[in-house]
Amino acid sequence: MTDYNDNHQAETASEANRFRDEEGRIDPAWLMRLRTALAAAQTAEIVEMIAPLRTADTGDVLESLENPERLALVMALGDRFDYSALTEVDESVRLDLLELVPNADIARGVANLSSDDAVYLLEDLETVDRDDILAQLPAFERLSLKRSLDFPEESAGRRMQSEFIAIPPFWTVGQTIDYLRAERDLPDEFYQIYVVDASYHVLGIVPLDRLLRTRRPVSIEQLMTTDIVLAHANDDQEEAARDFERYDLIEVGVVDENERLVGVLTVDDIVDVIQEEAGEDIRLLAGVGDEEVSDSTLDTVKSRVPWLIVNLCTAIVVSLVIGLFNATIEQMVALAALMPIVASMGGNAGTQTMTVTVRALAMRELSGRKLRRLITREMVVGVINGIIFAILIGIVTAIRFANVDLGVVIAMAMIINLIVAGTAGILIPLTLDRLKADPAIASAVFVTTITDVVGFFAFLALAGLWFGLF
């Protein structure tokens, strides 16, 4: 029997891997075969190809197809289609497909999902469609999903699954095990059991490994752990993710404003949160908003234009600074060739400091002594880097233009700009954070503008004073 199961699992895994090539991408021949089957409405062929795939793999397939093909795939699979695959695709792909699928089919698919996945699919739908889908669900599931959807976006309440196991403290280990064996309506996966009072206030938890290692007569009250971490439903999902990281958790109970247990967060949800938040910060630092690879050209343009306009305005400010020294540049053309070096070095140094600061703010690592130490460190780093690169660029400039004075001027400008860059790179994100603005959004624009303005002004002003060009 064991040999049969092993062979069957091996065959299933082999079938699932056939659709990828040696580099891990979807095999073009496999994808063409699927498209042909979809065009010919060959349901048996489609089911045979998709059935062995894991949920994430099905998501990859959906992203590789066009909208009509995606709809054809969902319709061909019917009740066999696992709607959790839609949690694995880009938002634009998911929303486009859900607009095409009838609400009745979505309702049937959502009914088979865990509550956290169901909320994830429903939260971005139009209110009319969402209400229509919810109305087709059983009363208990409908109320549970509505409660989760009432919590703020990107909160622990939105991320939690409302299925959990709660027992009273006066039960024994034996009663608990018997309950777990007999009860049919249990979560598909769980890692710990919650001990609650009559009002569902959490008294403690019992990890499954401890439960299974304890004799049946032992009471749950004796066994439970009372030193626990809980998340509040209205807390930002990033706060919950930090708790998972800090305390090495795999599951956390979620309580409402009355401290009653309403759901749980599991580590697989938190991994998604960490990935999403990290990706969001990277995109915001680059000024590309929440765009995704699957977005249309028009959506991508709309996402990028606002910050490009801001950058254009800051560039105009920088050009005005340069315009103040037109006469100086005309008298010494070498300045025009050298001034971008000072500005670009300052911009790069400022970006390095800014990136470290924004990450530290996101991880809530800056407080008290750590903050003072970071500010001091970055200013000292700016001085040291300024001296190092001042010497290098000074020597290169003096040799290239056969002008030692010009080398001294650019060296002094380099020191000034790198000190300013280090200071701006840390103070601007801190200031934005204190003003309750997201430092990941606007820091790059301000830091770049300051380093450009200071770099050009310092270099050209010093050159004008040193050579008497004013």
Phi, psi and omega in degrees: 000319179298317180298322180295313181298317180298317180294321180295317179295321179295319178296318179298316179297321179296317178299319182293330183274346183295335185279357177250147178272188184295336181267005176087004178268160179297128182294126182303322180294319179296317182293321177296321177298319179294318180296321177296318179295322178293318180295326181267002181055043179272085187301314182301318179296317181297313180299318180298324182282324186271328187306319182286348188283147172283167183302314181296325179293320176298323176299318177298320179297315180301319181291339180274349181261165173272164185307311180299324179290322177299315179297318179298322179295313180297317181292323180293321180285330178058233181293346179282344182286126179269109184293347175294343175298334180287345175281352183259002184248165177298153183302318182296320178295316182298313183293320178299318181290318181294334176292332183272330183281134178301144181301326180297321179291321178297318180299318179294321179291318181296325182299338181264001182265158169292156188299324181293320177291323179297316178297320180300322179284324188276334192295333183262002180283158174299146185303320181298313180295318181298315179297323179295317179294315180298325181295339181269000180265158174302152188304314184296314179296320180299313181294322179296316180291321178299319179298317179294321181290342179283342178285156182300154175298147179058031175255167178298326180296326177287328184275338189288160168254137186276356177274123177204171181247120180234134181226160178279158184288341184275356175291160173259171177300318180298316178298320181295315180296318178298321178296316180296327180284327186270327185287129180271328186270069179245158175300150179298322179223139175206154186241341180207161182247139184261132178261121186229161173269189184296337180264009179067028169279135185285124178261331181177183178227157175231108176297147183299322181296323179290322179299315185287342181265359185253146181292154186300321185289345184294136181282151179296325180298324177288329188272330191292154175261128182260346177274088188235161176250129177237152175251145175268142187302329182272356178294148175296144182299334177294324178297317178297320180297322178295323177296319178299318181290316186293320186251010178053056185266158172242345178201143180223136175285146179246129181243154179270191183295342178262013179065024177266141181291125182237350180178186180221151171251133179247163188298329180294326176292320183290326175301318177297319180298313181300317180295316181296314183293320178296316178297321180296316180296320179297316180294321181293322178298330179269357179071035179246015174061221183252029183291155180232166183300326184276359180296152178287166179300316181297316179296322179294317178299314180300324182289324188268331186304315183304315182284333174293326176295317177300316179297324178297318179297317179292326177295324178296320177300315179297320180295326177295322177297315179297322181299336178294341186242027179304315182296322179296316181294322180296326181280336178221093185298333181302332180299323181296326181282333187265332188296329177296334180296315181297314183294317183292321177296319177295319179297317179294316180296319178296321179295321178300311180295318180300318181298316178297319183291315180298319178297316180297322177294318180297326181270004180056043181264354184257112176199139175055241186297322180298320180296312180298320180295320180294316179299313181297316182299314184291326177292319178294319177300319178299319179294312182296313178298321179300317180294315181301309185282339174294316179297315182296309184289330178296315180295313181300316182294317181298321180286315185295317184257006180051045185214100182294321181300320179294324176296321178294319181297311182292330177295315179296319179295323179296316180298314180300313186290323180289327174294315179297320181299314179297319180292314180294323182298335178257323184285326180294310176300321179297318179295315179298322179294320178294330179275010179065024174259151180286113182295340180288337186280308192252351186301315185301318181297312183292317181297314180297317180298315181296315181293326177293311182298311181295318181299309180294315184295314182298313183294312183289323179292316178298319179297317180297318180289318185293320184261002178064042183269353181282000000 
